[in-house]
Each structure stands twice: as C-alpha cells, then as structure tokens.
Amino acid sequence: MKKFNFRKVLDGLTASSPGGSSGGGSGAGGGSVHPAGTAGAAGTPRDEIQETLTSDYFQICKTVRHGFPYLPTALAFDPVQKILAIGTRTGAIRILGRPGVDCYCQHESGAAVLQLQFLINEGALVSACADDALHLWNLRQKRPAILHSLKFNRERITYCHLPFQSKWLYVGTERGNTHIVNIESFILSGYVIMWNKAIELSTKTHPGPVVHLSDSPRDEGKLLIGYENGTIVFWDLRSKRADLRAYYDEAIHSVAWHHEGKQFMCSHSDGSLTLWNLKSPNRPFQTTIPHGKMQRDGKKPESCKPILKVEYKTCKNSEPFVIFSGGLSYDKACRRPSLTIMHGKAITVLEMDHPIVDFLTLCETPYPNEFQEPYAVVVLLEKDLIVVDLTQSNFPIFENPYPIDIHESPVTCTEYFADCPPDLIPVLYSVGAKHKKQGYSNKEWPISGGAWNLGAQTYPEIIITGHADGSVKFWDASAITLQMLYKFKTSKVFEKQKQGEGKATAEIVEEDPFAVQMMYWCPESRIFCVAGVSAYVVVYRFSKHEVNTEIASLEVRLQYEVEDIITPEPEIIPPFPDASSQLPSLKSLSGSTNTVACEGTMKDSIPCLSVKTRPVRMPPGYQADLVIQLVWVDGEPPQQITSLAINSAYGLVAFGNCNGLAVVDFMQKTVLLSMGTLDLYGSSDPYQRQPRSPRKSKQFAADNFCMRGLSNFYPDLTKRIRTSYQKNRENSFSRSRSSSVSSIDRDSKEAITALYFMESFARKNDSAVSPCLWVGTGLGMVLILSLNLPAGDDLRQSEPVMVSPSGTVLTLKGAVLTFACLDCTGTLTHPPYEVWRDLHSADDGEKTRKRKLVMHSPSSSQDMGDHQFAVICSEKQAKVFSLPSQTCLYVHNITETSFLLRADVVTLCNSVCLACFCANGHIMTLSLPSLRPLLDINYLPVTDMRIARTFCFTNEGQALYLSSPTEIQRLTYSQEMCDNLQDMLGDLFTPVETPEAQNRGFLKGLFGGSGQAFDREELFGEATAGKASRSLAQHIPGSGGIEGVRGAAGGVIGDLTRARIALDERGQKLGELDERTASMMASAEAFSKHAHEVMLKYKDKKWYQF
C-alpha cells in the first residue's frame, strides 16, 4: 500500500513538459506521471492520502453477452435437456436455457456455423463450420470448450446427422460422398458411401451435394441420402448397397420421415411437397403444391417459391402436422416470409417480420420411431427468435423471456449504472408492466433447461439504451442477467413528420430525425435528460401518475463568431506552458459547410422539429417537462449537441456543441446563457483571434449539414479512428491542441466536449465552495462558470439564477472528456441532488412539500488549506488539480499515438479510480489522486464506430459495449469479479434421466422393423472398416475445457496451469494405458479360457470324428 506526501513534491515542475512523456512506451503509446508544483502559500491538501487500490485488484474478462445472435445461420435443440443452440455467420454459438442461462462461445477461426447437432442428454454439441471443420463442444462446464476438432482437407461439408444415442456421426459432402465420424475419438471411419456407388451405374450425371441424411426410424441399419438434384438413395449399411433409389425432377431442399419409417416427405425448389412410400419408390404417391393456384385446364398447379425445409410430425390422437418454410406464390411479391402449418385440412400461414433462417419442431419424445406429439415450433428469423404454441388452434406465440429485442430500433448510445438506488428497479418495472403486450400463449416457455442461481453479487444495476427511433429503454442488469424494465419514446413530444416534408430543403435528418445522441440520468432525483440528433434537448421528470398537460418548450440560438485563430506568441501566455508546442494552425473556421441553399427565404430562428402545442396525455413513468431546441441562424442549421449535463439541486441543464454553450433553468423554464465558446473566455482567452470576416457564399451540399442520419453518426470520429492507426509523429507540431489528425481539426471549431455541475471553488483562493459548472472544450481548455442561485426555496421559483464566467482557465492536451471531484481524503464527492418527489401526486402534501436537497460539500479545514481535488481527463492526458489553489498536483500522459474514446471516474472496492478506453483498443485504469497506472491491457481494437459510441464504464469494475448491432457485451475489469464469475454463470447441463422408449408390443416387434440388432461399432470400427485416408481429414485436439487457461497464460500462473494440464494429460494417458492393458489382459484371459474349453471338447475325439 503506497502513501503519497504532497509536501515533498518538487516545486515549479510544469505539468506537461514536452520531454515528460516516455515516447512509444507500452501498447497504449506510453504514459508518464509528473508531480507538478505545490500550492505554496495557499496550503496543501492533507499530508497523506492512503490509496488502497493496487494492480492486484484489476483483471479483464468478458462476463456475458446479451441480445439476439448477430447474423444467425443454424439452430439445434436438445429435447431432454431442453436447451437451444444458435450458430452465426461470425462463428459464434449462443446456448440458451431457462432465463439466466445464456452462454456465448466463439470458434477461433471465425468461420460461419453451417449446422449444429446436440448429443442428446450427453452435455455435448457438434458444430460444422464453413471452413469444413467439425468441432465437439463440452457443455458440462459453465464456459463450454472444444474437446476435438476434425478438419476436412479435400471435401466440403454440406450436411451432418447424428442418430439418437449413437456415437457415429454421418457427414455428407459437396462431392456427394458420406463419411462417418466416431464422436468419442473424433476420428474418421474407413467406411465411406461414395456417390458413384450410391447412384445407379447407368446415371450419367453427378447427383450434386448431399442435402439430407437420416436413418430410418424403423431400422437403424438403413440410411436415407438426399442429393440436391432430386435423387434419393435408401442405403443398406450392412450390405453396403442401395436398397432403393427414387428420382424427382425438382431439386430437393429437405426430407422428413413418418415415425413408422414406411414413408417420407420431401420439399422441393418448385414449392412442392412429395410423399414417398418405400414399397413403391418409382414415383411419389402424393404431390402437392400447397400455395400453388390450380390451373383451369386441369394441369398441375403453377410452381411457387422453394420450400426450404419441411417437418412431418405425427400425433396419436389427431392428424399429423406438416410444417414448412417458404413455398409462397411468386405473384405475391410483397408477401412477408412465412411459416405454414398444415394440420389435417386446415392450413395456417404465419407471416414473419424477418426472413426465416431455420425452424425446429419441439416434440415430446426424443425417439424418432414413436408418435412425435409436437407441442411447439421454434422459428429462428434473421433478427428475432419466436416460439409458436402448437397445442392451441390459433397458434399463439410464447412470450420471450430473453432480451433479444435490444435492436428493435438500432442502438445509438448506452449508459450503465451499477450500484444504483435499490428502489428504482421495482418502480421502473411497475410502470413498464402496464404497457406489456397481450395475447401470448399461457403455457410455460419451453426452452427451460440448465440451472441458474443469483450468485454473490447483489447490488442493483441498470443499463439504458437510446435508439434510432427516439425510444429509450431501461434494463435490469443485476447479477449478469438482462430484463427489460421500461420503455418510452422521446419522439412523442414532437409533431409527426409529414411524408416528403422538407426533403427539398434538407430540413430533417435523412433517416432518423429523433435518434437519441446523448443521455444523462440522475438516479437519485430520477431526472432524465436526452439530446437528439436534430439538435434538441428534452428534460423528463418521473411520476407514478398519468397527467394531461402542455409541453413547455424553449428555443436557443448558438452562433460561432470567429474567422481565424492566430498563433499566440509564447511570451503572451505564461499560464499555458504547453500551448506553444501544440499550436493550432486552423484556417477558415467560419463554417464553410454551414449554410444551406433552400427554396425561398433564408432560414432563421426556426428549429428542426415542431413540438406539440396541444395538451398531451402522458402515462405514468417519464414525462416531458421541457423541450429545448437549437434554431437555424442566418441560413445555417443548428449543429449537433456534443455535451450534456443536468443538476436537479440547481434546477439547471447545460449543453454545448461546436458553436458554444447554453445553460437553461428548467424550473423557471428560462434560458440563462447562450454564448459562443470564445465569449466564455472573456479576457482569459489564450489565443488572439480576429473578428469574423464578412460571410462567404451560402452554397453547400445538403448532406454536410449537422443533422446527419445514423449512417453518418459522428463521422469525424470515424475518420480519426481510421487515421489513428497510420498516424506518424512528423507532423505533430502542425496539429491543434486537440489530439486528432490536423486535416480533421481544420474543419472543426472549439466544441464544448464535457460539462459537470459541482460544488467547487470557482476562483483561486476562494474560501468556500459554491455551485459551479465545469466546461471542457475540444482544444483542451477547462473553464469554470460561477452559478449564483437564490438562497431560499421560495425565491428559487421567482428570482433569476446568474451564470458568469469566473475567469479560471485550466489546460490539458486533447479534447476534455470527463470531470470528477475528490474531497481532501481522496473520496469521490458526488454533485448535489434533489431527493425525488412526485409533482403529479394526488397527495397535495407531496406536491407542496419543500425541495429536499442533498449536498456533498467538502469539509472545511481549520488551516484554510486546499480541500478538494479536481480530476480532469482529456483524450490525451489526465490531470489532478488541488483546489482552490489550482495547483496541478499530478499529470499522466495516457497516450501519444492514439486518443481516448471514453473515460469515467468509478468506484471499486470502496475506493476510486479513473477508467479509460483508448481508440487503439487498450483499457487502462489509473489510481486517484496520484494517477499511477494500475491496469493496461490491449483488449479490443476499435474496428467499428459502434464500439466507440457505446463503450461505457461503471462502478464495481463493470463495463459494456455493443459488440454487434444486436448484442451487448458486458465485461469486468475487477479481479474479484473475475474470480467469482464461475459462481454467477448458469449451468448448461443438469443431470436428467433419458425417457424410456415406449413398449412396442409383441406384434409390432415381430412384423414392424428388421428385428435384428444393428451394431454400428462392428460395421464402422477400425477392425471391420479399416482406417480412413490420412489426407482426407486432420484431427486437432481441443483445449480440453480447462477454464481460465488463457487468462492466466501470461505469467507464472500460466506456466503452473500448463504444467498442471500436462500432468493431467499424462495421468489421463497413463490411465488409458492402464485400461488398455487391463482390457488386453482380460481378452487374453478370455482367449485362454476359450482355448481350454475347445481343447477339453475335442480331447478324446478321433480325427475322423471332427
């Protein structure tokens, strides 16, 4: 545990001396800590602050992934364990059971998953991938791992089939051959069904790839092989020849058996279903085109779209179900994708919102030769998963308990709150429950496998997602689960856009005018604030009561009035030692892309959207209190909002963009401040700037103006991420103080990038804290605004609030990202807040009750020394200032070659640290206040703007980001949580008895089926079938499922782990050797016994009696 003495800090050392950084350094671009000058006469903070966090407290690992599997390709279900597996195009597998049982695994190759097959009730899963590899996954552990892989070298896998309770997997290939794999050893059998042996010798053409394999329900020794061109072969595995062959002139997509094994059904590319009988295979005994129109002249119905899959399921007490996807008529071009259920003479078409990827019928029995008794259909769509109840005639769907609708509208931003007030989750759930849909099946959700318990982590967590359609969703994220609590739409405060309105004048965002760009939530006061892409801010208050009221609205002008930035001479700016080394050479900041050519007059003082003027009914939950819109200025559209903060105790909301800052009193509904960034400096401006020159041409491309659609969300950041990888140091001196590439900075103005309300010291040597607004800009400037609030609660509603620049300016390298305050003991000080009260309560006492404010002022010290630390982090460095003396105590240059995307001051283990996420993929934590590096791991290269836009840290070592458009990935940077993760994850496998096969009865056993037992081992084993060609497939042993090896691979622990695995393997091999020796001894003993019996039998016989 390290102690820091601020009195011993060297005097006069500047905060950011150019030689201070350690250049390249470790992956994040190197970091350096400099102690900076002390406060001198102003006094120092407490002599010693004991920092409890060390690097041992930190470790990074993924915890859980929520949402819908992105780009799904395959589906499988274990009918005994009742768990579902979904494979994706990116090589991921998601395994789902009861709510809370949700597991994500990834193939290292990243190859698309073609097919999944459970080893039913064995706790294992086989995946076939597009790189022609088969993998066996062990599900008897919380984090599944690959036990074996088999990579085919010369043939491409097209279809796999694993019979129930068999250890031999049939694998069909593109060449039309069928191979057999032993599941236990994952070695190919020498038994192969070659395509040229399967088809008739007289057939001239290749039958195409294998599209179907299944053994007969009646006789396991017979294998049905379907080829793409319409050939079906019924292969006798024992005699190694075809029992029968059937031909159809349309391509086959799938085949399904009747449970008695006497007939089967095929689906075809012309939208037809054919039913075949094994006794007369010359032609199908029934052909139907379910959705085809009958021709008038009696010809066969017109062909339809292909039926991609059919399932044929029998019932004991009713007609069989025939369920298929596709097969719709071509003339209905606008028809949605559909699933058709044929039950007796009734045909039901279920239209889907998205294309169908695959479907499975869930049946009561795992045995293929019994009445199937289907009870549900799982339908995997491109962007959804639905389960249909077959036991009710109207086929209702089950209510889905998984959070797979995160992407209902694309997610545009996220916020994450761990350890929030415990009463919030029940309150949000109660208002959200009133809006639930009706009409779901009353049955229990059928995917109910696995086991899950709460684990040790008990604090409440809430995730908030903002969406492209303006909706905001609150999720209960406690104990690594995710459940939707409440949803509201911010678009409801605006009038609906008329079709085509404003297109000519480029007046609205191309796609999503209501997209949520930023959110700010105060959990204690329950005030919520949202900034939209069309340059507006809405303040929401929470109420448990419905209200009918008009929405208050304000309009704000924000204008940028500067033409050029002139390089200041070094002697002009002694307070800014680093300004001379990073001087801006920006030209023409007058917004050459900020005017629009539109029909008619120049636009001025009008907002982008229209707020509803009539009274609006607002249901319980979040209700709009105030809408603030930025307006057009002299033909220039308002620029997107770049920072947002609200404080319930002060009753103020502040927001900024690249033009300036606005502060609004949401209690009195008045604009207090609307100022260009330059005017905020007053006389403290470090730059000499020329007044704005006469405006240039007003022509510009409409797609350049501020309110771009989601396709262009944060385009500057996209460019910067792309260029940060190729960035070199030669031109670093021509760049602005901001971290990014100079070409981008030339187009940007000094945006307001961070805002923070706090009880703080506005000026040097202030004797007491007062309400302040900290403002950070894109050029690394920090300004403090003083807030003068009326003293009493009564006066707050009537007396004006005064906002004035304090003259204090602090500097950092790069755009400012975040602020925080610590008291003199190093404890995080929270901004003041108002305790929530329901303004629309029926109880008059609550309405008129005085505001109850909670202030966290730092304790005043006797010696009038410094008693507050200000923590400021920019995209390049972090600084800790001592207040009120404004001495820079610590500075840490976080990165030279990249820039931070997100930084948050968070609590962990009753202490506090600064967590940072860098564009080069590094996650770092720094101690506070001393800024010692505690963690630096190259975790995730930012390959996608989505990650940059949605990454956020929260307390207790948790973080999240959107790993795909449909999935949230949660991770932890806490060693304690990594250690406890095993206890928190669900079990995929639970011991369940396999149901017994039904008694078939004497007559059925006598006449139905072949009667003789089928020994696959004897047929496919090495003794009979021989070895397969070595060049055909390569066996790759898996990781063996030892969990946590990779996490420990770095150091001694890794070596120990590897040694332990080696010992385990050696022990396993010795065990196998023992077993083999024992079995050889047993077999030798048996042979000797048998030989002895033979000798006794023939001992007394003469030669002619043999």
Disulfide bonds with the S-S distance in Angstrom:
none
